[in-house]
């Protein structure tokens, strides 16, 4: 019977989360019962959307939920064998007992285990479905991606390049801007902290933008609206610039009238909308990774005790690509 460290939400953050909002708890994990399995989580994910759920959705004094991948270490379920690798949504803990309905097997012959929390997992499917389904991308269009060096944005830009598009990205440091153009193949990128977003868009795409993949909100959304083409589409994945505002007014956009005469479509989405695309996504993404058309980065914190720091780091640019916490050796 292992002892599992868990992280509970101790208090609701006001503004940027702090370490005091989290609590570490040791829990005795029972041996698996009939038709149950015991999973040791190896990697857990921290993601920006979790900040919004901390306002109301996540219960206080309960283990936080999040994506994780791990290994079956004991099984009384015929559907799972010891040694199987699985993903689950019961992260922020080292071990869990499950009846199996909340587990999905992952194939580490297609891609590394950690990638199933990033490019092969929820962020990858978010990018894939958000761009191709919600964004209705057509080959050869012009695409702007904000937060383009992140786990979702970097995949969006590379998918667009596979589809023959001109791709513009924004990031929060000069190093990340260089990575977008030098490694990920973006046609143009800029540091939104030092550059004028609208001026950059006009320079990089004089004829306008067909698709703006929205991750940030605020001034970048305002700039994109001004420079959209007729019948442009804006799939709204997130607005990280507002996540820690704690009720203060959003910084924009102030120009939603641009949507009227340009016939612009703005549509929000969540990854659960793309369940039907999952098999094709796995096939396409694993193929792009193996062919070198899809590159990705991971920032990995070691040990569950560093999960709060990893989560907080999402909001100050600590991560390069997908932010993960390694809980155990593979």
C-alpha positions in Angstrom: 0.0 0.0 0.0 1.9 3.1 -1.2 1.6 6.5 0.3 0.8 9.1 -2.3 1.5 12.8 -2.0 -1.3 15.0 -3.3 -1.8 18.7 -3.8 -5.0 20.3 -2.5 -6.4 23.7 -3.2 -6.0 25.4 0.2 -7.4 28.8 -0.7 -8.7 30.6 -3.8 -6.0 32.8 -5.5 -6.5 36.5 -5.7 -4.6 37.7 -8.7 -1.5 35.7 -9.4 -1.5 32.4 -7.5 1.1 31.9 -4.7 2.5 28.9 -3.0 0.2 29.6 0.0 -2.8 28.7 -2.1 -1.7 25.0 -2.2 -1.3 22.3 0.5 0.6 19.0 0.4 -1.2 16.0 1.8 0.0 12.4 2.3 -2.7 9.8 1.5 -2.7 6.0 2.0 -3.6 4.4 -1.3 -5.5 1.1 -1.0 -4.6 -2.0 -3.0 -6.8 -2.2 -6.1 -10.1 -4.1 -5.6 -12.1 -6.1 -8.1 -11.8 -4.7 -11.6 -9.5 -1.9 -10.4 -5.9 -0.9 -11.2 -3.2 1.0 -9.4 -1.5 3.7 -11.4 1.7 5.4 -10.6 1.7 8.8 -12.3 5.0 9.6 -14.0 4.3 13.1 -15.4 1.6 15.6 -14.5 0.6 18.6 -16.5 -0.1 22.2 -15.4 -2.1 24.4 -17.8 -3.3 28.0 -17.8 -7.0 27.0 -17.9 -6.6 25.7 -14.4 -6.4 29.2 -13.1 -10.0 29.9 -14.1 -11.2 26.7 -12.5 -9.6 27.8 -9.2 -12.2 30.6 -8.9 -15.1 28.2 -8.4 -14.8 24.8 -10.0 -12.1 23.3 -7.9 -13.2 22.4 -4.4 -11.2 23.7 -1.5 -9.3 21.1 0.6 -9.6 18.5 -2.3 -7.0 17.2 -4.7 -6.7 19.3 -7.8 -7.6 17.7 -11.1 -5.3 17.8 -14.2 -3.8 15.7 -16.9 -1.3 13.0 -16.0 0.4 10.0 -17.6 1.6 7.0 -15.7 2.1 3.3 -15.5 -0.1 0.5 -14.3 1.7 -1.1 -11.4 -1.0 -3.5 -10.1 -4.2 -4.7 -11.9 -7.3 -6.7 -11.2 -8.9 -5.3 -14.4 -8.7 -7.5 -17.5 -8.5 -4.5 -19.7 -5.2 -3.3 -18.3 -2.0 -5.2 -17.7 0.8 -4.3 -15.4 3.2 -2.2 -17.4 0.6 -0.5 -19.5 1.0 3.2 -19.9 -2.1 5.3 -19.5 -3.3 8.9 -19.4 -5.8 10.2 -16.8 -7.3 13.4 -15.6 -6.5 12.8 -11.9 -3.2 14.5 -11.7 -1.6 16.5 -8.9 -1.1 13.2 -7.1 1.5 10.4 -7.3 -0.7 7.4 -7.3 -4.4 6.6 -7.9 -6.7 3.6 -7.8 -9.1 3.4 -10.8 -11.8 1.2 -12.2 -10.4 2.0 -15.6 -13.2 4.1 -17.1 -11.1 7.3 -16.6 -7.9 5.8 -18.1 -6.8 5.8 -21.7 -3.9 3.6 -23.0 -1.1 5.5 -24.7 1.3 4.0 -27.2 4.9 5.1 -26.4 6.1 3.5 -29.7 4.5 6.4 -31.5 5.9 9.2 -29.3 7.5 9.6 -25.9 5.3 9.3 -22.8 5.6 12.9 -21.8 4.4 14.1 -25.2 0.9 12.6 -24.4 0.5 15.6 -22.1 1.6 18.0 -24.8 1.9 17.7 -28.5 0.2 14.2 -28.6 -2.3 15.1 -25.8 -4.8 17.8 -24.9 -2.7 20.8 -26.1 -2.0 19.1 -29.4 -5.6 18.2 -30.0 -6.6 21.7 -28.9 -4.4 23.2 -31.6 -5.4 20.6 -34.2 -9.2 21.0 -33.7 -9.1 24.7 -32.9 -7.3 25.5 -36.1 -8.7 23.0 -38.6 -12.3 22.6 -37.3 -13.2 25.8 -35.5 -10.9 28.0 -37.5 -11.8 26.2 -40.8 -8.3 26.7 -42.0 -7.7 26.5 -45.8 -4.4 25.6 -47.4 -2.3 28.6 -48.2 -4.0 31.2 -45.9 -2.4 33.7 -43.6 -2.5 32.8 -39.9 -1.6 34.8 -36.8 -1.0 33.0 -33.5 -0.6 34.7 -30.1 1.4 33.0 -27.3 2.9 31.2 -30.2 5.8 29.6 -28.3 3.5 27.9 -25.8 2.3 24.3 -25.9 -0.7 25.1 -28.0 0.5 28.0 -30.1 3.7 26.4 -31.3 1.7 23.4 -32.6 -0.9 25.7 -34.3 1.8 27.5 -36.2 3.5 24.3 -37.3 0.2 22.7 -38.5 -0.4 25.8 -40.5 3.0 25.5 -42.1 2.3 21.9 -43.0 -0.9 23.3 -44.7 1.2 25.7 -46.8 0.2 28.8 -44.8 2.0 32.1 -44.1 2.3 32.1 -40.3 2.9 35.0 -37.9 3.5 34.5 -34.2 3.9 36.6 -31.0 5.9 35.6 -27.9 7.1 37.3 -24.8 10.9 37.3 -25.2 13.4 37.8 -28.0 14.7 34.2 -27.5 11.3 32.8 -28.1 10.8 35.0 -31.1 14.0 33.6 -32.6 12.8 30.1 -31.8 9.6 30.6 -33.7 11.3 31.6 -36.9 14.5 29.7 -36.6 13.2 26.4 -35.3 9.4 26.2 -35.8 9.4 27.7 -39.3 7.2 30.8 -38.7 7.5 33.4 -41.4 7.5 36.3 -39.0 7.4 36.7 -35.2 7.6 39.6 -32.8 8.0 40.3 -29.1 4.6 41.6 -28.0 6.3 43.3 -25.0 8.5 45.6 -27.1 6.8 45.7 -30.5 3.5 47.3 -31.8 1.3 44.3 -32.6 -0.7 46.1 -35.3 2.4 47.5 -37.0 4.0 44.0 -37.0 0.9 42.4 -38.6 0.8 45.1 -41.3 4.4 44.6 -42.1 4.3 40.8 -42.2 0.9 40.4 -43.9 0.1 43.5 -45.9 -3.1 41.9 -47.4 -4.5 41.0 -44.0 -5.1 37.9 -41.8 -7.4 35.0 -42.6 -7.2 33.2 -39.2 -6.2 34.6 -35.8 -5.7 31.8 -33.3 -6.6 33.6 -30.0 -4.7 32.7 -26.9 -4.1 36.1 -25.2 -6.8 38.7 -25.6 -6.4 42.4 -25.0 -4.3 44.5 -27.3 -3.3 41.6 -29.6 -7.0 40.7 -30.2 -7.6 44.4 -30.9 -4.8 44.5 -33.5 -5.9 41.2 -35.1 -9.5 42.5 -35.5 -8.2 45.7 -37.2 -6.1 43.6 -39.7 -8.5 40.7 -40.5 -9.5 40.0 -44.0 -13.1 39.8 -45.1 -14.6 36.5 -43.8 -11.8 36.1 -41.4 -12.1 33.6 -38.5 -11.0 33.9 -34.9 -11.0 30.6 -33.0 -10.9 31.6 -29.3 -8.8 29.1 -27.3 -8.0 31.3 -24.3 -7.2 34.8 -23.1 -4.3 34.4 -20.7 -3.8 38.1 -20.3 -7.0 38.3 -18.2 -6.7 35.1 -16.1 -5.2 36.8 -13.1 -7.2 40.1 -13.3 -9.4 39.1 -10.3 -12.4 41.0 -11.6 -10.7 44.0 -13.1 -11.9 45.2 -16.5 -10.5 43.5 -19.6 -8.0 45.7 -21.6 -10.1 45.3 -24.7 -10.8 44.8 -27.5 -12.5 48.2 -28.1 -13.1 47.5 -31.8 -15.6 44.7 -32.1 -17.4 46.7 -34.8 -14.7 45.4 -37.1 -16.6 42.1 -37.1 -19.6 43.6 -38.8 -18.5 44.8 -42.2 -15.7 42.3 -42.5 -18.1 39.4 -41.7 -15.6 38.1 -39.1 -16.5 35.0 -37.2 -15.3 34.7 -33.6 -16.0 31.3 -31.9 -14.9 29.8 -28.6 -14.1 26.1 -28.2 -12.8 23.6 -25.8 -10.9 20.4 -26.6 -13.8 18.1 -25.7 -15.5 19.2 -28.9 -12.9 17.3 -31.0 -13.4 13.7 -29.7 -14.4 12.6 -33.2 -11.1 13.9 -34.6 -8.9 12.1 -32.0 -8.0 9.0 -34.2 -7.0 11.2 -37.2 -5.2 13.6 -34.9 -3.0 10.7 -33.4 -2.2 9.5 -36.9 -1.4 12.9 -38.3 0.6 14.2 -35.3 2.7 11.1 -34.8 3.5 11.1 -38.5 4.5 14.8 -38.4 6.7 14.2 -35.3 8.5 11.3 -37.0 9.0 13.2 -40.2 10.4 16.2 -38.4 7.6 18.5 -39.5 6.5 18.9 -35.8 9.0 20.0 -33.2 8.2 20.7 -29.6 9.8 21.7 -26.3 9.1 20.8 -22.7 9.9 22.5 -19.5 10.1 19.9 -16.7 10.1 20.5 -13.0 11.2 17.6 -10.8 9.1 16.4 -8.0 5.5 16.9 -7.0 6.6 19.5 -4.4 7.5 21.8 -7.3 4.1 21.6 -9.0 2.8 24.9 -7.6 6.0 26.7 -8.8 5.6 25.2 -12.2 1.9 26.3 -12.4 2.8 29.9 -11.3 5.6 29.9 -13.8 3.0 29.6 -16.6 2.1 33.3 -16.1 5.6 34.8 -16.1 7.0 33.0 -19.1 9.1 30.5 -17.2 8.1 27.7 -19.5 9.4 27.1 -23.0 6.7 24.9 -24.6 4.8 22.5 -22.5 5.1 22.8 -18.7 5.3 19.4 -17.0 6.1 18.1 -13.5 8.0 14.8 -13.3 6.7 12.6 -10.5 8.6 9.4 -11.0 11.1 7.7 -13.3 9.7 6.0 -16.4 
